[in-house]
Amino acid sequence: MFVVAASMTGWGSLARDSGFTLGVAVTSTATVWGLPGQVAAAELYAVGAPLLAIALASSMANLRFFPMSLSLLPLFRGDPASWRWRYVFVAMMSVNTWAVTLRNGPSLPIDQRGPYFTGLSVTCIAAGMIGTAAGYHLAGELPFFVTVSLIFLNPIYFVFLFAGVRARNGVLALIIGAVLGPITHWLSPEWGLPFCGVIAGTVAFYLDRGLRGADA
């Protein structure tokens, strides 16, 4: 919660510098709920891009949530009450809530997974909105580079979050992605991230399968 609030403080500062009003900045946190998509929207808005282009860019930047949703939703399939809210759960999901729920959800009783995810997500969204508002107001008081640098707390947090991965295919994917990421971003800043994820995940999957065969 605190990391989300701190990183969204950086977003609030960036939103103010891009010309967003406070209401738009906070609302984007609650609705877009994906920092890469929000940053893409701010950059395009600052150069006067049309609304359709901003919406498409934000959607593409948050396309990573699609496979994350596919991996998370089966946790709620056994509970009819939670399953009815699955589309709301997808809209509330972030990398933080996805990773934490995927780690802790299977150990919870089926009827408690929905309430657990809801409480976790609402807490993070509320913290993000508060952080956005704080960053928006602090932008005029602190140096710009200080507030914007808080955005990088989120990826740093993800590194620690995924450091607990013990499966070999997951470790391989992280290592390959760390090496490949800067290269794909240099080749294509717009598509580098999804290309890196697909290539690193695919190579790690087949490499792990080959190693399992060699072990057998």
N, C-alpha and C positions, 0 to 999 in steps of 0.2 A: 504493500500500500504506500509506504513512504517513498520507495523508489519510483513508483508510478507518479506520485505527486511531484517529486523533484524533476523528473524528466518532462512532465507536462508544463512545469514552470518555464522550461526552455521553449516549449511550443508557444506559450502565452506571449513571451517576449518576441518571438519570431512573427506571430500573428499581428501584433501591434505594429511592428516594423513594416509588415507587408500591407498595412492599411485596413486590416479587419477591425470591426467594432468589437467591443468586449462581448456583446451578446452572440455575435457570429462565432467568435473564437471559442467560447464556452460550449455553445450548441454543437459545434463541429466535433468537440471532444466526446460529447454524449451520443452523437449520431454516426459520424464516420468511424470513431473509436479505433483508429489505426494510425499511428504517428507517421509512417511513410506516406500514406494517402493524404493526411493533413498537410504535410510539408509540400507535397506535390501540388496540392490545391493553392497553398500560399504563394508558391513560386510562380504558378501560372496566373494567378489573380494579380500579382504585382506587375506582370508585363502586359496585362489587359487581355488575356486569352478569353474566348467565349465560354459561356457557362457549360455547353456540351463538352468542350474539350477538357474543362476542369473536372467534370463528373467522370468522364472516361479515364482520365489520368489517375484520379483517386481510386477508381474501381480496379484498374490494372495494378496499381501499387499494392492494393490489399488482396490481390488474387491468391496470395499465399494462404489465406484463411480457408480456401476450398478444400484442399487435402487435409488440413487440420480438422475441419468440421467432420469429414468422413471418418477420421480416426477416433473422434470423441463421441459422436452420437450413439454408437452401439452401447455405450455405458448406460444410457437411459432407456434402451429399448424394452427392458423387462418391467418397467414401471409405467402403466398406462397414464397416470397423472403427469409424470414428467415428459412422456413422449408427446403428449398433446402440445407442450410448450417448446418443442424442439426448434421451431423457427425463431422463436424469441431467444432461446439459448444461443443460437448461432450468431444473432445480431449482438449479443452481449459478450461474445467471446473475444479474448485478446491472447497474445502469445503467453502472457503471464498466467491467465486463468486456464488456458488450454494445458500448459505444462504441469501446473499444480494439480489440476483435476485428473489429468491422465496418470499422474503419479499416485495420488491418494484415493481416487475414485473407486478403483477395483476392490480396495479393502473395506469399503463402506457397504452397508446394506443397500439393496437396490432402491428402496423407498427414501433413502437419505441422500442419494447422490444429487437429485434435482435441487433440494433445498441448500445443500452444500455449495453447489455451483452458483446458485442464485445469490446467496449471501456473499460469496467471494467476489462475484462479478460486480454486484451493486456497490460493494465497498470500494473496489478499484476504480469504477467509473466515477463515483462521488469524489474520491481522492484526486482523480485526474481533472475533474471540473474545478475543484478548489485550487489545484496547482496551476491550472490555466489562468484562472482569475488572478492569482498571486503573481504569476510571471508577467501578466499583462500590466499590472500596476507597478511592479518592480522594474519594468523595462526603462522607465524614466528616471529611476533612482540609482541603478547599478550599471556598470559598463556593459555594453551589448554583448561582448564576447563571454562575459561571465555567465549571464543568464542563458544564452544560446548553448553554451558548452554543457549545460545540464541535460540537454537532449541525449548526450552520449552516455548518460547513466543507464539508460534502458538496455542498449546492447551489451554494456559491461555486466549488467545484472543477468542477461541471458547466458553469458559465458559461465558465470557461477552456477546458474540454474541447471545448465546441461552438463556441468562438470560431474554430476552424480550419475551420468549414464554409465552403465557397466556392460551392456551388451556389446559384443565385438563389432557388429554391423553399425551400431550407433557411433562408436568411437571412430571407426574408419570413415564414416560420413563426415564427422566433425573435422577430422584431420584433412581429408581431401578438400572439403569445402573451404577451410581456412587458407589452404594453399591456392586453390583455384579461384576463390572469390575476387581478389584484386585483379587477376588476369581478365576474367569475364567482365568486370566492371570497366576496365580500361578499354576492352573491345567494344562494349555496348553499355553505357551507363543506364539506359532505359530497360534493357532486358538482361543485364548481367546477373542480377540476383536470382530470377527464376531459372535461367540457364545453369547457373552454378548449383542450385538445389537439385535440379533434375539429373545433371551429370554426376555430381558427387553421390547422391543417393543411389543412383543406378549402379555406378561402379562399385560402391561399397556393398551393395546387395550381392552382386555376382562374385565379387572378391571374397566375401564372407562365405558364400555357398561353396566356392572352390576350396577354400581353406577347410571347411567342414568335411568336404569329400576327401581331402588329403589326410585329415586327422583320422578319418574312418579307415 
